[in-house]
Amino acid sequence: MPACRVRSREVRVSRIKDGYGLSLEIILSTTSSLLPFPSCRCTCRDDVKACAGKHARLGGLEIKGPSSSSSSHRRVDRGEHPNTHFWSCSLTRRRRHALDPRESTDFAGCGLPSPFPVLAVGASNSVNLRANWKTVKVVAAFRPDTRSQWDVYERQLCLSCITGLYGCRWKRYQRSHDDTTKWELLWSFILLFTFCLLLVWFYFWWEAHNDYNEFNWLLYSRSGEWSDGTVPILATTAAGVTYVAFLMILALCHIALGQQLNLHWLHKIGVVAALLTTVVGVISVNQTWEQEWDIVPISLQATGPFLHIGALAAVTALSWIVAGQVARAEKPVFQVVVMLLYLSVLVGLYLVPLYITSPCIMDPSTLKPRPDVIGQRGAPMIAPENTMWSFQRSLQMNVTGFETNVKISADGVPFLMHDLDLRRTTDVEKVFPERRTLNASSFNWTDLQQLNAGEWFLKDDPFWTVPNLSPTERRKIANQSVCSLEELLKLASITNSSVVFRLQRPPPDHPHHHSWINDTLEVVQRSGIPQRLVMWTTDEQRAEVRRQAPGLIQTSLVKCSLQSLQQSDVSRMLLRYNQVSTNEVRNFSQSHIDLTLYTVNDPWLYSVLWCSGVSAVSSEAPQILKKVPYPSWLMRPNEYCLMWVSADLISFAVIVGIFVLQKYRMSGMRSYNPEQIMLSASVRTASRDVNVMKEKLIFSDQPQ
C-alpha cells in the first residue's frame, strides 16, 4: 500500500430541509502514482464502518464513504506535488437526533489522528486548528445531503455589504467576531461625536431659515458682492449628515450582528474632514453671527415636544441592540456598565418633559388675537425692496403697516434705502460709475431719480422667486425707482396703514447733518398722514418731536426697563425676536407696552410669538404669514401631560418586551445552531476567551 500524506482536511456544515449536514473533505498526496483510495477506510465509534460504496447509520448520523470508481475522486493540482488527489465523505444529521460530541472518525492507512472531534462551525469564516502534528482547516458551506458534488459557501450578501461598506471587508475570511480593538473603539467615539455635532449643526441651519437674508446681508457687507451664501453651507451640511449617519447605521449593524468594528481608513479621513469642517463653521458663526445661536432654544419651544417623541422612539429601538449585547456578554462588569449607561439616558428622556416649556402649551381660550404683520421694506421676497411696487404687493398680503429705513439726500429729501451705498439695489454702477461706492446720502434727489431700483431684482433673483412672476409683474419691477418717504406716507394714509421707520443721521460733512430731525418731521406733517399711524423711533430730540407732533407713537429700538419707558413716555418697542422672552412679553403687555418683533418669516416662529402674546411682527415674507390663520399647533397642558406619560409607558413596555425576547433568543444559543454560531479565523493571538469559544462550538448533546 503506498504511503499517504494528508495535504488538508475540510469540514463543511450545511442546513438542509430535514436537519443539518456535515461533509468531511480530505486532500491526499502520495509519492506513488497509484491511487490511495482503495486502501483508505472510514471508521466510526463502535466499529461501525462506512467503506467504499457502503452506508452505515449511527445515532442519527449517516456516513457516506467514497466510491471506488474514478468519479469518486478528482485530481487536484496544487502546484506542490503532481500526485494530489481529492477524497470526501459526508455525515448527515437528521431531525430530532442529537450529535454526540464524542463522535470521531479515523481514516486507516492515511495517517489521520483518532479520535477526530466533530466540530460545530458556522457558515462564515475559517479557523486553523491543530490536531496532533497536522493542521486541520475547518470551513463552512451549505449543501444538501442529496448532492454529491463539492458545494460552495452560502451567499451572505447583506452581511457582506455591511462589513464591506464600513470596513472594506467583503470576504468571509476578512470578517471577525473578536472584540473591537481600543483603537477602533476610539474611532467609534469620534464617529459618534461627529454625528451628534453634525445633528446640532444641521438643526441650527434648518431653523435659521428664518434669517437667511440677514446672513446673506452680513456676507455682502464684508465682501461687497451679493450672493446666497446659505446654499453651499446647506449642501455640505446635508452631505455630511447623510454620510456620517450612514456610517453610524453601519456601525450599529456591526454591533447587532456581533461583528468586529473596523472603520476603513478612507472613512476615517471622511469623518475627520466632516468634524473639522463643522468645528470651523461653528467657530465662524460664533464670531460673525453670534446672536443667531438664540434661534436654537427659541425653536425648541416649537419643536421640543416632538423632538422628545422622536428621541424616545430612537432610544427605544436601540434597546434591541443593547439587550442583545447584555444577553451575549459573559462579563458582569460589561453588562452593568452598558445597562447603567442605557438606563441613565432612558430615564433622562423620560423626565425631559418636566423641563420643556412652550407658550403653545396653553388653554386655547386664553389665546390672544392674531399679531399684526408689518411689511419690512414692503414684500422684498416678491418685489424689489423699498419700492412703491413692493409696498403695494405687501398690502395685497394683508399687512397692517410698513417698516423701512430712511436717509436724507444732499438736498434734504428723506428717501428709503437700507444699505449705506447704492450698489446692491440700484444701477448706480451703470449711471454713476465713479460715485458707486459713495454714501447714499451724498446724492441729491435729482440724481437718485435717475437710478433704476428694480432691474437688480430680476437679475440677481435674491429669493429664488423671479421665475414665478408674471410678465406684467416683471415689467412693473423693471420700471421701479428710488422711493421717497413722502410717497410712502401718502400711500399709508390712503390705506390707513401704520409706518415705522429708522432714521439714519447723515455724515458730519452733510449739509443737513444738524437739521435731519426737522427735515423728516416736516415731511411727516406735510404728507397728511394721521400722526397715530407713525411710529417715531429716533431717541435724539425726542422731547422736541413730542412737542411738535404729540400724536406720534413714541417707539424705542432699545430694550429698556418698564420704569425708563414710562419716564420717556414710550408706548412701543421695536426689537429683534430674540431680545425678549415669553415672560417679558407678558409683563410688557400687562404694562400696556406694545411689542413689534422683527424679522419673523417662518410660520413656526410666528406661531410661538402669537402664543406668547406679541401684538405685531415685522416680516420680509408677508405672503407666507398670510397663510397662517392659526398657530401651527396648540395643546392644552393636560393633553400634553397625557401624551408624555403615554409615550413613556409605551416605550417602557416595548423595552421590557425586547429585553425578554432577546434573553429568550440568546438562551437558545447554548444548543448548536450553525446559522447563529460562527467561528472566526482571524485570531492573531491565542487567548482563554478564544479557547472557550472553540469549546462551546463543539456540538452539544442536547436534542433539538
Secondary structure, 3 states (H helix, E strand, C coil): CCCEEEEEEEEEEEEECCEEEEEEEEEEEECCCCCCHHHCEEECHHHCEECCCCEEEECCEEEECCCCCHHHCCECCCCCCCCEEEEEEEEEEECCCCCCCCCECEEECCCCCCCCECECCCCCCCEEEEECCEEEEECCCCCCCCCCCCCCCCCCHHHHHHHHHHHCCCCHHHCCCCCCCHHHHHHHHHHHHHHHHHHHHHHHHHHHHHHHHHHHHHHHHHHCCCCCCHHHHHHHHHHHHHHHHHHHHHHHHHHHHCCCCCCCHHHHHHHHHHHHHHHHHHHHHHHHCHHHHHHHHHHHHHHHHHHHHHHHHHHHHHHHHHHHHHHHCCCHHHHHHHHHHHHHHHHHHHHHHHHCCCCCECCHHHCCCCCEEEEECCCCCCCCCCCHHHHHHHHHCCCCEEEEEEEECCCCCEEECCCCCCCCCCCHHHHCHHHCCCCHHHCCHHHHHCCECCHHHHHHCCCCCHHHCCHHHHHHHHCCECCEHHHHHHHHHHHCCEEEEEECCCCCCCCCCCCHHHHHHHHHHHHCCCHHHEEECCCCCHHHHHHHCCCCEEEECCCCCHHHHHHCCCCEEEEEHHHCCHHHHHHHHHCCCEEEEECCCCHHHHHHHHHHCCCEEEECCHHHHCCCCCCCCCECHHHHHHHHHHHHHHHHHHHHHHHHHHHHHHHHHHCCCCCCCCCCCCCCCCCHHHHHHHHHCECCCCCC
